[in-house]
């Protein structure tokens, strides 16, 4: 169970990118119009910069691979990005899909065009700039791409305009990012590489994986009998739900023998095999005469070379297809993506985005993927944080903000791990003079999260009993204090006796050290079997089912994080047993307007100033040591808030 701490950053605002403040002033339509340029509050000297654009270089964060190897070779670095040339666009990524092809390139089993390189072959983002000659795509469009050029593990990237497709408003960007490569792969596999028709019997290996899940659903919808192989009972349940008529757990039984039994010895028309070496020979044995073996991946390694007579025994067809060859023209690309999006919109295809990771944590995502800890789709999300700083420049036409103001922001746009940053003026809030900038930097994101959770997502009132997981963490600490102040009885879970003491000090009436006792039993005991009105759960997978069990009838399950992993999908009947409410809220949706943002931040700052909210800044690190801060955070070595301080500020 995680402590729930988050990193804050105290700095001066300006992304040290292309000096976009200068370039943005030339055009009223520029996305940089009405932005502010801020310097760290501690820097009392005026900042003087030459307004030269030609020498400036736009820098973005990206994952870089300098040598092939394990997940540890994925490095989070600054890279330079230029402006789009003729026929190109620059895209600011919103979500990045992770696929096994990324692993092949990282390991060197597939050779990258250059070294070092940025991995990734799938993303969805917003067009930030267009080069000359580009028609049909404009700044602000939401677009997706899959395939080459490789390089989607980045905040922004340059792409050929003819390689992107528009994302319909009916499709969630997160879903689009997870399904472009896998969805178009499934599309050409069942529609063109081998055309699945009613009456066919097909075998899909890794049926609970990203492509496998879609293959099963699509083939089922086309009228085929679908046999799927998986590694666990949990994955078997998903495959069954995805339309598999027969599911084989290959660790428990021989899949060749089972396919032979299911088909009465006839075999299948086609095998879709993404596993490779471990399944290749068995897949051939499962085919009927003139059957097709479609080997489109090799998660277990490349199969040994096959002598031609092995195909001649049953006049088999063998192919190792590539999406690139099936979407070589603009027309094929649009047709393929359009088919995928249309089937998602109509409900034929359900996309499971079961795992999301910050883009900077790509190494962990790769490790989980290789260790088969994931099912469905894995998506990388560009990191976003919080900061406090001093305004040092403003864009034209801006009112309400001036040079010298101390302001704070939290969430998007990402980029606070920098000494300076450009921000939209509407995204910052004034910091009261009574509040320390260090405290403000540590409390913005966590405080506004706590505010919307107890005041709007579920309105805590006197007499309520609430359960807060990770009660000693950054958000958890504030939740306990706030709920206590609102008159609720607060139950908190923590991992150690030391954290229990802090939670008690923060207003928890009952503290459960979950390593020593079962929290579900203790909550039942504390509430005399009635349960709690609401559970605030930032832990996720490890606590999810227990949290549901702790709720009273018509209770609210508020899952706002997943430090232990994303919970398994929940069937609706599980909520129906007690008429429960389940929500996965986001601060961004609760501070969508300027008024909501000011109200949330104002209430947080007022709570800190009045003393009913106490903010523990237990850890500060130089900005250059952000890696150590992340390691300590992940290693559960922190409590309360963690703040990064730019190195030039003397601590």
C-alpha positions in Angstrom: 0.0 0.0 0.0 1.5 3.4 -1.0 2.0 6.5 1.1 0.2 8.6 -1.5 2.9 11.3 -1.5 3.4 13.4 -4.6 6.2 15.7 -5.8 5.8 19.4 -5.7 8.2 21.9 -7.3 9.2 25.3 -6.3 10.6 27.2 -9.3 10.3 30.0 -11.7 7.9 29.6 -14.6 9.1 29.2 -18.2 9.8 26.0 -20.0 13.3 26.4 -21.2 12.2 25.3 -24.6 12.3 27.3 -27.8 11.9 30.7 -26.1 8.3 30.4 -27.3 7.4 33.5 -25.4 9.2 35.6 -28.0 8.0 33.7 -31.0 4.4 33.6 -29.8 4.1 37.4 -29.6 4.0 37.9 -33.3 0.5 36.4 -33.8 -2.7 37.0 -31.9 -3.8 33.4 -32.7 -0.7 31.9 -31.2 -1.4 29.4 -28.4 1.1 31.4 -26.4 -1.0 34.6 -26.5 -2.0 35.6 -23.0 0.6 33.5 -21.3 2.9 34.4 -18.5 6.6 34.1 -18.0 7.6 33.5 -14.3 10.9 33.4 -12.4 11.5 31.7 -9.1 10.2 33.6 -6.1 13.6 33.5 -4.4 15.4 35.2 -7.3 15.3 38.9 -6.3 17.4 40.1 -9.2 15.7 41.1 -12.4 16.0 38.5 -15.2 17.5 40.0 -18.4 17.3 37.9 -21.6 18.1 38.8 -25.1 15.0 38.5 -27.3 16.7 36.4 -29.9 14.7 33.7 -31.5 17.2 32.2 -34.0 19.6 30.9 -31.3 16.9 29.4 -29.2 16.3 25.7 -29.2 13.0 24.0 -28.1 13.7 21.2 -25.6 11.2 18.6 -24.5 11.4 15.5 -22.3 11.6 12.1 -24.0 12.7 8.6 -23.3 16.1 7.8 -25.0 17.8 4.5 -25.6 21.6 4.7 -25.9 22.3 1.0 -25.8 20.1 -2.1 -26.1 19.2 -4.0 -23.0 16.7 -4.3 -20.2 14.2 -1.7 -19.1 16.9 0.2 -17.3 18.3 1.5 -20.6 15.1 3.7 -21.0 16.4 7.1 -20.0 14.3 10.2 -19.3 16.2 13.1 -21.0 16.0 16.5 -22.5 15.9 16.4 -26.3 15.8 19.2 -28.9 12.9 19.4 -31.2 12.6 21.7 -34.2 9.7 23.2 -36.1 7.7 21.2 -38.7 9.0 21.4 -42.2 7.0 21.1 -45.4 4.4 18.3 -45.1 5.1 17.9 -41.4 3.2 18.7 -38.2 4.3 19.0 -34.5 2.1 17.0 -32.1 1.9 17.5 -28.3 1.2 14.0 -27.1 -1.7 13.3 -24.7 -1.2 9.5 -24.5 1.3 7.0 -25.8 0.6 3.3 -26.5 3.0 0.7 -25.3 3.5 -2.4 -27.4 5.7 -5.4 -27.6 7.4 -4.1 -30.7 8.8 -1.4 -28.4 10.4 -4.1 -26.3 11.9 -5.7 -29.4 13.6 -2.5 -30.4 14.8 -1.8 -26.9 16.3 -5.3 -26.6 17.8 -5.1 -30.1 15.9 -8.1 -31.6 14.5 -5.4 -33.9 17.1 -2.9 -35.1 16.4 0.8 -34.6 17.3 3.1 -37.5 19.7 5.1 -35.4 21.3 5.1 -32.0 20.4 6.7 -29.6 16.7 6.5 -30.4 13.3 7.3 -28.8 11.1 4.2 -28.8 7.3 4.1 -29.4 5.1 3.6 -32.4 1.7 4.8 -31.3 0.3 8.0 -29.8 -2.5 10.5 -29.7 -2.0 14.2 -29.4 -3.0 17.7 -30.3 -1.5 19.4 -33.3 0.7 22.3 -32.0 2.1 23.5 -35.3 1.9 22.7 -39.0 4.5 23.1 -41.7 4.0 24.6 -45.2 1.9 22.8 -47.7 -0.2 20.9 -45.1 -3.9 20.8 -45.8 -6.7 19.0 -43.9 -4.9 19.2 -40.6 -4.8 22.3 -38.4 -3.5 23.5 -35.0 -5.8 22.1 -32.3 -6.8 18.9 -34.1 -6.8 15.7 -32.1 -4.8 13.1 -34.2 -3.4 9.6 -33.8 -0.7 7.7 -35.5 0.8 4.2 -35.4 3.9 2.8 -36.9 6.9 4.6 -38.4 8.5 7.1 -37.8 9.3 5.6 -34.4 9.6 8.0 -31.5 6.3 8.4 -29.6 7.8 8.2 -26.1 8.1 11.9 -25.9 6.2 15.0 -24.9 6.2 16.4 -28.4 7.2 15.0 -31.8 7.4 15.9 -35.5 5.4 13.7 -37.8 4.6 13.5 -41.5 1.1 14.9 -41.8 0.1 12.0 -44.1 0.9 9.5 -41.3 -1.7 10.8 -38.8 -5.5 10.2 -38.8 -8.2 12.3 -37.1 -9.6 10.9 -33.9 -13.4 11.1 -33.8 -15.0 13.0 -30.9 -16.8 9.7 -29.9 -13.5 8.0 -29.1 -11.6 8.8 -25.9 -8.0 9.8 -26.6 -6.7 7.3 -24.0 -8.6 4.5 -25.9 -7.4 5.8 -29.3 -3.8 5.9 -28.1 -4.1 2.3 -26.8 -5.8 0.9 -29.9 -4.2 2.5 -33.0 -1.4 0.0 -33.5 -3.3 -3.0 -31.9 -6.6 -2.1 -33.5 -5.2 -1.6 -37.0 -3.2 -4.8 -36.6 -6.3 -6.8 -35.6 -8.1 -5.2 -38.5 -5.8 -6.2 -41.3 -5.2 -9.7 -39.7 -9.0 -10.6 -39.7 -10.0 -8.6 -42.8 -7.2 -8.8 -45.2 -4.3 -11.0 -44.2 -6.7 -13.9 -43.7 -10.3 -13.0 -44.2 -12.3 -14.5 -41.4 -15.8 -15.6 -42.3 -18.8 -17.2 -40.7 -18.2 -20.9 -40.0 -14.4 -20.6 -39.6 -12.7 -21.9 -36.5 -9.6 -19.8 -35.5 -6.9 -20.1 -32.8 -5.7 -16.9 -31.1 -2.6 -17.1 -28.9 -2.2 -14.6 -26.0 -6.0 -14.0 -26.2 -6.0 -11.7 -23.2 -3.3 -9.4 -24.7 -3.9 -6.1 -26.4 -4.1 -7.4 -30.0 -5.4 -10.8 -28.8 -8.4 -9.3 -27.1 -9.4 -7.4 -30.2 -8.9 -10.4 -32.5 -11.2 -12.5 -30.4 -13.9 -9.8 -30.3 -13.6 -9.1 -34.0 -13.5 -12.7 -35.2 -16.5 -13.5 -33.0 -18.4 -10.6 -34.5 -17.6 -12.0 -37.9 -19.2 -15.3 -37.1 -16.1 -17.4 -36.4 -15.7 -20.0 -33.6 -12.8 -18.6 -31.5 -10.3 -20.6 -29.5 -7.9 -18.7 -27.3 -4.9 -19.5 -25.2 -4.0 -17.7 -22.0 -1.7 -18.2 -19.0 -4.0 -17.8 -16.0 -7.6 -18.3 -14.9 -8.0 -14.5 -14.6 -7.0 -14.0 -18.2 -9.2 -16.9 -19.2 -12.2 -15.0 -17.8 -11.3 -12.0 -19.8 -10.9 -14.0 -23.0 -14.2 -15.6 -22.4 -15.8 -12.2 -22.0 -14.1 -11.1 -25.3 -15.9 -13.7 -27.3 -13.7 -16.8 -27.0 -15.9 -19.9 -27.3 -13.1 -22.1 -25.9 -10.3 -20.9 -23.7 -7.1 -23.0 -23.1 -4.9 -22.3 -20.1 -1.7 -23.5 -21.7 0.1 -24.0 -18.4 -2.5 -26.5 -17.3 -3.1 -28.4 -20.5 -1.5 -29.0 -23.9 -3.1 -26.6 -26.4 -2.5 -28.9 -29.4 -4.4 -31.8 -27.8 -7.2 -29.5 -26.7 -7.6 -27.9 -30.2 -7.6 -31.4 -31.7 -10.4 -32.3 -29.2 -12.4 -29.2 -29.8 -12.3 -29.5 -33.6 -12.8 -33.3 -33.6 -9.4 -33.7 -35.2 -10.1 -31.4 -38.1 -7.9 -28.4 -37.0 -8.5 -24.7 -37.5 -8.5 -22.5 -40.6 -6.0 -20.0 -39.1 -3.8 -19.5 -36.2 -2.9 -15.9 -35.1 0.4 -16.3 -33.2 2.1 -13.4 -31.4 4.1 -15.6 -29.1 6.6 -17.1 -31.6 9.2 -19.7 -30.6 7.2 -21.4 -27.8 4.1 -21.9 -29.8 5.2 -22.1 -33.4 5.5 -25.8 -34.0 2.3 -26.5 -32.0 0.5 -23.8 -34.1 1.4 -25.7 -37.3 0.1 -28.9 -35.8 -3.3 -27.2 -35.0 -4.0 -26.3 -38.7 -6.2 -28.1 -41.0 -5.2 -28.8 -44.6 -4.5 -25.5 -46.5 -4.6 -23.7 -43.2 -2.9 -20.3 -42.5 -0.3 -19.7 -39.8 -0.1 -15.9 -39.2 2.9 -15.2 -37.1 2.8 -11.5 -36.2 4.9 -11.4 -33.1 7.6 -13.2 -31.1 7.2 -12.4 -27.4 8.9 -15.7 -26.5 11.6 -15.3 -29.2 12.0 -15.8 -32.9 11.0 -19.3 -34.2 13.7 -21.5 -35.7 13.9 -21.5 -39.5 11.3 -23.7 -41.0 12.1 -26.2 -43.8 9.6 -26.0 -46.7 8.6 -29.7 -46.4 7.0 -28.8 -43.0 4.5 -26.8 -44.9 4.0 -29.3 -47.7 2.7 -32.0 -45.4 -0.7 -30.2 -45.2 -0.2 -27.6 -48.0 -0.1 -24.9 -45.3 0.3 -21.2 -45.7 2.8 -19.3 -43.5 3.1 -15.5 -43.3 4.9 -12.9 -41.1 2.9 -9.8 -42.0 3.6 -6.2 -41.1 1.1 -3.4 -40.5 3.3 -1.1 -42.5 2.7 -3.1 -45.7 -1.0 -3.2 -45.1 -1.3 0.6 -44.5 1.3 1.7 -47.1 -1.0 4.2 -48.8 -2.9 7.1 -47.2 -6.2 5.5 -48.4 -5.3 2.2 -46.7 -4.4 4.0 -43.5 -7.6 6.0 -43.3 -9.7 2.9 -44.1 -8.0 0.8 -41.5 -8.2 3.4 -38.7 -11.7 4.3 -39.7 -12.8 0.7 -39.4 -11.3 0.4 -36.0 -12.8 3.6 -34.6 -16.2 2.8 -36.1 -16.3 -0.6 -34.4 -15.3 1.0 -31.1 -18.0 3.6 -31.4 -20.6 0.9 -32.3 -19.6 -1.3 -29.4 -18.3 -4.2 -31.4 -14.9 -3.7 -30.0 -14.3 -2.9 -26.3 -10.8 -1.6 -25.5 -9.4 -2.4 -22.1 -6.9 0.2 -20.9 -5.9 -1.8 -17.9 -2.6 -0.1 -17.1 -1.4 3.5 -17.3 2.1 4.8 -16.4 3.7 8.2 -16.4 5.9 8.5 -19.5 8.9 9.0 -17.3 8.2 5.5 -15.8 8.5 3.7 -19.1 11.1 1.4 -17.7 8.6 0.1 -15.1 6.0 -0.3 -17.7 8.3 -2.4 -19.9 9.3 -4.5 -16.9 5.6 -5.3 -16.1 4.9 -6.0 -19.7 7.7 -8.5 -20.1 6.9 -10.2 -16.8 3.3 -10.8 -18.1 1.9 -8.6 -15.3 -0.3 -6.7 -17.7 -3.5 -7.6 -19.6 -5.3 -5.5 -22.3 -3.6 -2.3 -23.3 -0.8 -0.3 -21.6 -0.7 3.5 -22.0 2.0 6.0 -21.1 0.8 9.4 -20.0 3.0 12.5 -20.1 3.8 13.6 -16.6 2.3 16.7 -15.1 3.1 18.4 -11.7 2.7 21.5 -9.7 4.8 24.6 -9.0 5.0 28.1 -7.4 6.9 31.0 -8.9 7.2 34.7 -9.6 5.9 36.2 -12.7 8.8 37.8 -14.7 7.0 38.6 -18.0 3.5 38.7 -19.4 2.1 38.3 -22.9 0.2 41.1 -24.6 -3.4 41.8 -23.7 -3.1 40.1 -20.3 -4.9 41.6 -17.3 -5.0 40.5 -13.7 -1.4 39.3 -13.6 1.7 41.5 -13.4 5.5 41.0 -13.1 6.4 40.3 -9.5 3.2 38.4 -8.6 3.7 35.1 -6.7 1.5 32.5 -8.4 0.9 28.7 -8.3 -0.4 26.1 -10.6 -1.1 22.4 -10.6 -1.7 19.7 -13.3 -1.5 20.5 -17.0 0.4 21.8 -18.9 3.2 19.5 -17.8 6.7 20.9 -17.4 7.3 22.0 -13.9 10.6 20.1 -13.5 12.4 23.2 -14.9 13.8 26.5 -13.6 11.5 28.5 -15.9 8.2 27.8 -17.6 5.6 29.3 -19.9 2.0 29.0 -18.6 -1.4 30.1 -19.7 -2.4 32.9 -17.3 -5.8 31.3 -16.7 -4.1 28.2 -15.2 -2.3 30.0 -12.3 -3.8 31.3 -9.1 -2.4 34.0 -6.8 -0.6 32.9 -3.6 -1.6 34.8 -0.5 1.3 36.7 1.1 0.5 34.9 4.4 1.5 31.6 2.8 5.0 30.4 2.4 5.8 29.6 -1.3 7.3 26.3 -0.2 4.1 25.3 1.4 2.0 26.5 -1.5 4.2 24.4 -3.9 3.7 21.3 -1.8 -0.1 21.7 -1.3 -1.5 22.9 -4.6 -2.1 19.5 -6.3 -2.7 17.5 -3.1 -4.8 20.2 -1.5 -7.1 20.8 -4.4 -7.4 17.0 -4.8 -8.5 16.7 -1.2 -10.8 19.7 -1.6 -12.8 18.3 -4.5 -12.9 14.8 -2.9 -14.4 15.8 0.4 -16.5 18.8 -0.8 -17.8 17.9 -4.2 -17.1 14.3 -5.3 -18.6 13.1 -2.1 -19.7 15.8 0.3 -18.6 14.8 3.7 -20.9 15.9 6.5 -21.1 15.6 10.3 -22.0 12.1 11.4 -20.4 10.4 8.4 -17.8 7.7 8.8 -15.1 7.7 6.1 -12.2 5.4 5.3 -9.0 6.9 4.0 -6.3 4.6 2.6 -2.6 5.7 2.7 -3.7 8.1 5.5 -0.1 9.3 6.1 0.5 10.2 2.5 0.4 13.7 1.0 -3.3 13.6 -0.1 -4.3 11.2 2.7 -3.0 13.5 5.4 -5.1 16.4 4.1 -8.2 14.2 3.6 -8.0 13.0 7.3 -7.6 16.6 8.6 -10.4 18.0 6.3 -12.9 15.2 7.0 -12.3 15.5 10.7 -12.9 19.3 10.6 -16.1 18.6 8.7 -17.4 16.5 11.6 -16.8 13.0 10.2 -15.4 10.0 12.0 -12.2 9.1 10.2 -10.7 5.7 9.8 -7.2 5.6 8.2 -5.0 2.7 7.0 -1.2 3.0 7.1 1.8 0.6 6.7 3.8 1.3 9.9 3.3 2.3 13.5 5.3 5.5 12.8 2.8 6.5 10.1 0.0 5.5 12.4 1.1 8.1 14.9 1.1 10.8 12.1 -2.4 9.7 11.0 -3.6 10.0 14.5 -2.2 13.5 14.8 -3.9 14.3 11.5 -7.4 13.6 12.9 -7.9 9.9 12.4 -10.1 8.5 15.1 -9.2 4.9 14.2 -5.9 3.9 12.6 -5.3 0.5 11.1 -1.8 -0.8 10.4 -2.8 -3.0 7.5 0.3 -5.2 7.7 -0.7 -6.3 11.2 -4.5 -6.7 10.8 -7.2 -7.1 8.2 -8.6 -3.7 7.4 -12.0 -5.0 6.3 -12.5 -6.9 9.6 -11.4 -3.8 11.6 -13.7 -1.5 9.7 -16.6 -3.9 10.3 -15.7 -4.0 14.0 -15.4 -0.2 14.3 -18.7 0.5 12.6 -20.6 -2.4 14.3 -21.0 -4.1 10.9 -22.7 -1.0 9.3 -19.8 0.0 7.1 -18.7 3.5 6.0 -20.4 6.1 3.8 -17.3 6.6 1.6 -13.9 5.1 0.9 -11.1 7.3 -0.4 -8.8 4.9 -2.1 -5.5 5.9 -3.8 -4.0 2.4 -3.6 -6.0 0.6 -6.2 -5.5 -3.1 -6.9 -4.5 -4.3 -3.4 -7.4 -2.6 -1.6 -10.1 -2.3 -4.2 -12.2 -5.4 -3.3 -11.8 -4.8 0.4 -12.8 -1.2 0.1 -16.1 -2.3 -1.6 -16.7 -4.7 1.3 -16.2 -1.8 3.8 -19.1 0.3 2.3 -22.6 0.5 3.7 -25.6 0.3 1.4 -25.6 3.1 -1.1 -22.0 3.9 -0.1 -19.4 5.7 -2.4 -16.2 4.1 -3.6 -13.9 7.0 -4.7 -10.8 5.5 -6.4 -8.4 8.4 -7.1 -5.1 6.6 -7.5 -3.5 3.2 -8.1 -0.1 3.0 -6.4 -0.4 -0.8 -6.2 -1.7 -1.1 -9.8 -5.0 -0.7 -11.7 -7.9 -2.7 -10.2 -9.4 -5.5 -12.3 -12.5 -4.6 -14.2 -15.6 -4.7 -12.1 -18.9 -6.3 -13.2 -21.9 -4.1 -12.6 -23.6 -6.8 -10.4 -20.8 -6.2 -7.9 -22.1 -2.7 -7.3 -25.7 -3.9 -7.4 -25.4 -6.0 -4.3 -25.5 -2.9 -2.1 -26.5 -0.3 -4.7 -22.9 1.2 -4.5 -21.6 4.2 -6.3 -18.1 3.9 -8.0 -16.2 6.8 -9.4 -12.7 7.4 -10.7 -12.5 11.2 -10.5 -9.8 13.6 -11.9 -8.9 17.0 -10.5 -8.9 18.4 -14.1 -12.6 17.8 -14.4 -13.3 19.4 -11.1 -11.3 22.5 -11.9 -12.2 22.8 -15.6 -13.3 26.5 -15.3 -11.4 29.5 -14.0 -14.1 29.9 -11.3 -13.7 26.3 -10.1 -9.9 26.6 -10.0 -10.0 29.8 -8.0 -12.6 28.4 -5.6 -10.6 25.2 -5.0 -7.3 26.8 -4.6 -8.7 29.6 -2.4 -10.4 27.1 -0.1 -7.1 25.2 0.2 -5.0 28.3 1.0 -7.6 29.5 3.5 -7.5 26.2 5.3 -3.8 26.3 5.5 -3.7 29.9 6.7 -6.4 29.3 9.3 -4.5 26.3 10.7 -7.1 23.6 10.2 -4.9 22.1 7.4 -1.3 21.5 8.4 1.1 20.7 5.5 4.1 18.5 6.2 7.0 19.3 3.9 9.0 16.4 5.2 11.4 16.1 2.3 13.2 18.6 0.0 15.6 17.8 -2.8 17.6 19.8 -5.3 15.9 19.8 -8.7 18.9 18.1 -10.2 18.3 15.2 -7.8 14.7 14.5 -9.0 15.8 10.9 -9.8 16.6 10.3 -6.1 13.3 11.9 -5.1 11.4 9.6 -7.4 13.4 6.6 -6.0 12.6 7.5 -2.4 8.9 8.1 -3.3 8.6 4.7 -5.0 10.5 3.0 -2.2 7.9 4.3 0.3 10.7 6.2 2.1 8.7 9.5 2.2 5.7 10.8 4.2 3.8 14.0 3.7 4.9 16.3 0.9 8.1 16.3 -1.2 9.4 19.5 -2.8 12.1 20.0 -5.5 14.1 23.2 -5.2 16.1 24.6 -8.2 19.8 24.1 -7.5 20.7 27.8 -7.7 18.6 28.5 -4.6 20.6 28.0 -1.5 18.8 25.6 0.9 
